[in-house]
Amino acid sequence: MNIIDCPSDSLRIYDSTTLLNKDPKQQCGTPASFTFTSSTTEISMIFISNSVVESSGFQATIALHFPMITSCPQNLGFFQCKNKNCISKQLQCDGRNHCGDGTDESLCDIFFD
């Protein structure tokens, strides 16, 4: 991929040496969420920024899932989703489904009205 294919900032996600997000829409930014599962113990995310100044930057949200861990470390600022993903508590009730199952947005009316 080169600057012609992706005229703005991009993010490439590798599972060890294998590129996971091969779809250019996932590298260049898309409002749709997507999920990858690592088959190794090493994930690398490489952010590439070009010289275009007029863009508004890059935003990414990451949910972690550790099958061997029974709960997220809530004392460190994590929220545990119903599907066992862990996200930052700061991402709760912001109108976006960061968990993938919607549980970070499901009780917002009860707690934040």
C-alpha positions as CSV (number, residue, x, y, z in Angstrom):
1,M,0.0,0.0,0.0
2,N,1.3,3.5,-0.8
3,I,0.1,7.1,-0.3
4,I,-2.1,6.9,-3.4
5,D,-4.0,4.0,-1.9
6,C,-4.3,5.6,1.5
7,P,-4.0,9.4,1.4
8,S,-4.3,9.9,5.1
9,D,-2.9,8.3,8.3
10,S,-3.1,4.6,8.6
11,L,-2.8,1.8,11.1
12,R,-1.4,-1.7,10.4
13,I,-2.0,-4.5,12.9
14,Y,0.3,-7.5,12.9
15,D,0.0,-10.9,14.6
16,S,3.7,-11.5,15.0
17,T,4.7,-10.9,11.3
18,T,1.3,-11.5,9.7
19,L,-0.7,-8.4,8.7
20,L,-4.2,-8.8,10.1
21,N,-6.0,-5.8,8.7
22,K,-5.4,-6.4,5.0
23,D,-8.5,-4.4,3.9
24,P,-7.4,-0.9,3.1
25,K,-10.6,0.5,4.7
26,Q,-9.4,-1.0,8.0
27,Q,-6.0,0.6,7.6
28,C,-7.1,4.0,6.5
29,G,-10.0,4.5,8.9
30,T,-13.6,3.3,8.8
31,P,-16.5,4.0,11.1
32,A,-17.3,0.3,11.2
33,S,-15.7,-1.8,13.9
34,F,-13.7,-4.9,13.2
35,T,-12.3,-7.7,15.3
36,F,-9.1,-9.7,15.2
37,T,-8.0,-12.6,17.4
38,S,-4.3,-13.2,17.8
39,S,-2.9,-16.7,17.4
40,T,0.4,-15.7,19.0
41,T,1.6,-13.8,22.1
42,E,2.7,-10.8,20.1
43,I,0.6,-8.1,18.5
44,S,2.1,-5.0,16.9
45,M,0.3,-1.9,15.8
46,I,2.1,0.5,13.5
47,F,0.7,3.9,13.0
48,I,1.9,5.7,9.8
49,S,1.3,9.4,9.4
50,N,1.8,11.2,6.1
51,S,2.7,14.9,5.6
52,V,-0.9,16.0,5.0
53,V,-1.7,18.5,7.7
54,E,-5.4,19.1,7.1
55,S,-6.6,15.7,8.4
56,S,-8.0,15.4,11.9
57,G,-5.7,12.6,13.1
58,F,-6.4,9.0,14.0
59,Q,-8.5,7.5,16.8
60,A,-8.5,3.8,17.7
61,T,-10.3,1.9,20.5
62,I,-9.0,-1.4,21.6
63,A,-10.9,-4.1,23.6
64,L,-8.8,-6.8,25.1
65,H,-9.9,-10.4,25.7
66,F,-7.9,-12.8,27.7
67,P,-9.6,-16.2,27.8
68,M,-7.5,-17.4,30.8
69,I,-8.3,-14.4,33.0
70,T,-11.7,-14.6,34.8
71,S,-12.1,-10.8,35.3
72,C,-10.7,-7.5,34.2
73,P,-8.7,-5.5,36.7
74,Q,-11.4,-3.0,37.6
75,N,-9.2,-1.3,40.2
76,L,-6.9,-0.3,37.3
77,G,-9.8,1.4,35.4
78,F,-11.1,-1.5,33.3
79,F,-14.7,-2.4,32.6
80,Q,-15.6,-6.1,31.9
81,C,-18.0,-6.6,29.1
82,K,-20.5,-9.5,29.2
83,N,-18.5,-11.2,26.4
84,K,-15.4,-11.0,28.7
85,N,-13.7,-8.2,26.7
86,C,-11.9,-5.6,28.9
87,I,-12.2,-1.9,27.9
88,S,-11.3,1.3,29.7
89,K,-14.0,2.5,32.0
90,Q,-13.7,5.9,30.2
91,L,-15.3,4.3,27.1
92,Q,-18.5,3.4,29.0
93,C,-21.6,5.3,28.0
94,D,-20.1,7.3,25.2
95,G,-22.6,6.2,22.6
96,R,-20.3,3.7,20.9
97,N,-20.2,-0.1,21.2
98,H,-16.7,-0.7,22.3
99,C,-17.4,-4.1,23.9
100,G,-18.7,-5.6,20.7
101,D,-21.8,-6.9,22.5
102,G,-23.2,-3.5,23.6
103,T,-22.8,-4.0,27.4
104,D,-20.7,-0.9,27.8
105,E,-23.8,1.1,26.6
106,S,-26.6,-1.0,28.0
107,L,-26.9,0.5,31.6
108,C,-26.1,4.1,30.8
109,D,-29.6,5.4,31.4
110,I,-29.7,3.9,34.9
111,F,-26.3,5.2,36.0
112,F,-25.9,8.5,34.1
113,D,-29.4,10.1,34.0
